[in-house]
């Protein structure tokens, strides 16, 4: 019984110690990341998103949507010819 009590106590102490150490490490890492990254990420977003890129991607998406709509219409027509609706 004594070994079981020691195990439970050790488990609780280890859990608390691990939580405290993990919390401190996480806090330190996030504070370092937050202090250096906002300026860099903000600058890189401004440099990478140009109006031309946005317009090109928008046109590409419109083309893809048009292709998908044609494919959906084609499948719908095929399904209606196989299973005509009874009205």
Residue pairs with C-beta under 8 A, 6 or more apart in sequence:
none
